[in-house]
């Protein structure tokens, strides 16, 4: 974990200087939110549509920023140096932690804005919070391993979207379903089937990423 935290701190300091990934994610989310709010205007929309729009914004915002995590190493020619100072698992965990913190920071800003702009009530806040947390974990884990897969490709941006969308689609579907329940139901039950499926997805993707990253990174 020491090496993973060192890699996380390195990426975090680089991001504070360049602000490439956070600007990409935050600008996409805010612009999309603004465009949607203006297009809807004064029309009332259902909880189902509100849940779907929120997760579409989260998904595509995260996809716009996650591809940078390994791209920086290739552009700066520091990938080989990174291999010498840390093992594959340490590198993966460090990059995953950076993506997770980055997405969490954006969600802390965007989610209250979303609720405020559309002026609706989250009736089951614990369920909503758990859904967003598990969704962010799953998106970060899957996004990190896909970013590693396409790091050395020539057309990284388009390739990341094509490869990531099918892998991240279960998070989108389950997140929309669980969020819709949180918007509608006041029941305090948070162990709904969607949450169980999201948790299983996070475990499976994280385990597969750890098992496969060694082959991807050293190829």
C-alpha positions as CSV (number, residue, x, y, z in Angstrom):
1,X,0.0,0.0,0.0
2,X,2.9,2.4,0.5
3,X,3.8,2.2,-3.1
4,X,0.2,2.6,-4.1
5,X,-0.2,5.7,-2.0
6,X,3.1,7.1,-3.4
7,X,1.7,6.7,-7.0
8,X,-1.6,8.2,-5.9
9,X,0.2,11.3,-4.4
10,X,2.3,11.7,-7.6
11,X,-0.8,11.6,-9.8
12,X,-2.7,13.9,-7.5
13,X,0.1,16.5,-7.5
14,X,0.4,16.3,-11.3
15,X,-3.4,16.8,-11.5
16,X,-3.3,19.8,-9.3
17,X,-0.7,21.4,-11.7
18,X,-2.4,20.5,-15.0
19,X,-6.0,20.0,-14.0
20,X,-6.6,18.1,-17.2
21,X,-8.7,15.2,-16.0
22,X,-10.8,17.1,-13.4
23,X,-11.5,19.9,-15.9
24,X,-12.5,17.4,-18.5
25,X,-14.9,15.6,-16.1
26,X,-16.3,18.6,-14.4
27,X,-16.8,20.7,-17.5
28,X,-18.6,17.8,-19.3
29,X,-20.9,17.3,-16.3
30,X,-21.7,20.9,-15.8
31,X,-22.2,21.6,-19.5
32,X,-24.5,18.6,-19.9
33,X,-26.4,19.5,-16.8
34,X,-26.9,23.1,-18.0
35,X,-28.0,21.9,-21.5
36,X,-30.5,19.4,-20.1
37,X,-32.0,22.0,-17.7
38,X,-32.4,24.6,-20.4
39,X,-33.9,22.1,-22.8
40,X,-36.5,20.9,-20.3
41,X,-37.4,24.3,-19.1
42,X,-40.5,24.4,-16.8
43,X,-41.7,21.0,-17.8
44,X,-42.1,18.5,-15.0
45,X,-40.3,15.2,-15.4
46,X,-40.7,11.9,-13.7
47,X,-38.4,10.3,-11.2
48,X,-37.5,7.6,-13.8
49,X,-36.2,10.2,-16.2
50,X,-34.4,12.1,-13.5
51,X,-32.5,8.9,-12.4
52,X,-31.6,8.0,-16.0
53,X,-30.3,11.5,-16.7
54,X,-28.2,11.6,-13.6
55,X,-26.4,8.4,-14.3
56,X,-25.9,9.3,-18.0
57,X,-24.1,12.4,-16.8
58,X,-22.0,10.5,-14.3
59,X,-21.1,7.7,-16.8
60,X,-20.0,9.9,-19.7
61,X,-18.3,12.4,-17.4
62,X,-16.2,9.7,-15.9
63,X,-15.3,8.3,-19.3
64,X,-14.1,11.7,-20.4
65,X,-11.5,11.8,-17.6
66,X,-10.4,8.2,-16.8
67,X,-8.5,7.7,-20.0
68,X,-5.8,10.2,-18.8
69,X,-4.6,8.0,-15.9
70,X,-2.1,5.9,-17.9
71,X,-1.9,8.2,-20.9
72,X,0.2,10.6,-18.8
73,X,2.8,7.9,-18.2
74,X,3.1,7.1,-21.9
75,X,3.3,10.8,-23.0
76,X,6.0,11.5,-20.4
77,X,7.9,8.2,-21.1
78,X,7.7,7.4,-17.4
79,X,6.0,4.0,-17.7
80,X,9.2,2.0,-17.7
81,X,10.4,3.9,-14.6
82,X,7.2,3.2,-12.9
83,X,7.7,-0.5,-13.6
84,X,11.0,-0.4,-11.8
85,X,9.8,1.2,-8.6
86,X,6.5,-0.6,-8.0
87,X,4.8,-3.9,-8.7
88,X,1.8,-4.2,-11.1
89,X,-0.7,-4.5,-8.2
90,X,0.6,-1.4,-6.5
91,X,0.4,0.6,-9.7
92,X,-3.1,-0.5,-10.4
93,X,-4.3,0.3,-6.9
94,X,-2.6,3.7,-7.0
95,X,-4.2,4.6,-10.3
96,X,-7.6,3.2,-9.2
97,X,-7.4,5.3,-6.0
98,X,-6.7,8.4,-8.0
99,X,-9.6,7.8,-10.4
100,X,-11.9,7.1,-7.4
101,X,-11.0,10.3,-5.5
102,X,-11.3,12.3,-8.7
103,X,-14.8,11.0,-9.5
104,X,-15.9,11.4,-5.9
105,X,-14.8,15.0,-5.9
106,X,-16.8,15.7,-9.0
107,X,-19.8,13.9,-7.7
108,X,-19.8,15.9,-4.5
109,X,-20.1,19.0,-6.7
110,X,-22.4,17.8,-9.5
111,X,-24.9,15.7,-7.5
112,X,-26.2,18.6,-5.2
113,X,-26.3,20.8,-8.3
114,X,-28.4,18.3,-10.1
115,X,-30.9,18.0,-7.2
116,X,-31.0,21.8,-6.9
117,X,-31.5,22.5,-10.6
118,X,-34.4,20.1,-11.0
119,X,-35.7,20.8,-7.5
120,X,-36.8,17.3,-6.4
121,X,-36.6,15.3,-3.2
122,X,-34.5,12.2,-2.6
123,X,-36.9,10.2,-0.5
124,X,-34.4,7.4,0.5
125,X,-31.1,9.2,1.0
126,X,-29.2,6.2,2.5
127,X,-30.0,4.1,-0.6
128,X,-29.1,6.9,-2.9
129,X,-25.8,7.4,-1.1
130,X,-24.9,3.7,-1.2
131,X,-25.9,3.6,-4.9
132,X,-23.6,6.5,-5.9
133,X,-20.7,5.2,-3.8
134,X,-20.9,1.7,-5.3
135,X,-21.4,3.1,-8.8
136,X,-18.3,5.4,-8.4
137,X,-16.3,2.4,-7.2
138,X,-17.4,0.2,-10.1
139,X,-16.8,3.0,-12.7
140,X,-13.3,3.7,-11.3
141,X,-12.3,0.0,-11.2
142,X,-13.5,-0.7,-14.7
143,X,-12.3,2.6,-16.1
144,X,-8.8,2.1,-14.7
145,X,-8.3,-1.3,-16.3
146,X,-9.7,-0.1,-19.7
147,X,-7.4,2.9,-19.5
148,X,-4.4,0.5,-19.1
149,X,-5.6,-1.5,-22.1
150,X,-5.7,1.4,-24.5
151,X,-2.7,3.4,-23.1
152,X,-0.4,2.4,-26.0
153,X,-2.9,2.7,-28.8
154,X,-2.7,5.5,-31.3
155,X,-6.4,6.6,-31.2
156,X,-6.8,6.4,-27.4
157,X,-9.8,8.7,-27.0
158,X,-12.2,6.9,-29.3
159,X,-10.9,3.5,-28.4
160,X,-11.5,4.1,-24.7
161,X,-15.1,5.0,-25.2
162,X,-15.7,2.0,-27.5
163,X,-14.1,-0.4,-25.0
164,X,-15.3,1.1,-21.8
165,X,-19.0,1.5,-22.6
166,X,-20.0,-2.2,-22.7
167,X,-18.0,-2.8,-19.5
168,X,-19.5,0.1,-17.7
169,X,-23.1,-0.5,-19.0
170,X,-24.1,-2.7,-16.0
171,X,-23.2,0.2,-13.6
172,X,-25.5,2.5,-15.7
173,X,-28.4,0.1,-15.7
174,X,-28.2,-0.9,-12.0
175,X,-27.5,2.7,-10.9
176,X,-30.5,4.0,-12.7
177,X,-32.7,1.3,-11.2
178,X,-31.5,1.8,-7.6
179,X,-31.6,5.6,-7.9
180,X,-35.2,5.4,-9.2
181,X,-36.2,3.5,-6.1
182,X,-34.3,6.0,-3.9
183,X,-36.2,8.9,-5.5
184,X,-39.6,7.2,-5.1
185,X,-39.6,5.1,-2.0
186,X,-39.2,6.3,1.6
187,X,-38.4,2.8,2.8
188,X,-35.1,2.5,4.7
189,X,-34.2,-0.8,3.1
190,X,-30.9,-0.4,1.3
191,X,-30.3,-4.0,0.5
192,X,-32.4,-4.0,-2.6
193,X,-31.4,-6.5,-5.4
194,X,-29.8,-3.6,-7.4
195,X,-27.4,-2.8,-4.6
196,X,-26.5,-6.5,-4.2
197,X,-25.8,-6.7,-8.0
198,X,-23.7,-3.5,-7.9
199,X,-21.7,-4.8,-5.0
200,X,-21.1,-8.1,-6.9
201,X,-20.1,-6.1,-10.0
202,X,-17.5,-4.2,-8.0
203,X,-16.0,-7.3,-6.5
204,X,-15.9,-9.2,-9.9
205,X,-14.4,-6.2,-11.8
206,X,-11.8,-5.5,-9.1
207,X,-10.7,-9.1,-8.8
208,X,-10.5,-9.4,-12.6
209,X,-8.5,-6.2,-12.9
210,X,-6.0,-7.3,-10.3
211,X,-5.6,-10.7,-12.0
212,X,-5.2,-9.3,-15.5
213,X,-3.2,-6.1,-14.9
214,X,0.1,-7.9,-14.6
215,X,-0.2,-9.2,-18.2
216,X,-1.5,-5.9,-19.5
217,X,1.2,-3.8,-17.9
218,X,4.1,-6.0,-18.8
219,X,3.0,-6.7,-22.3
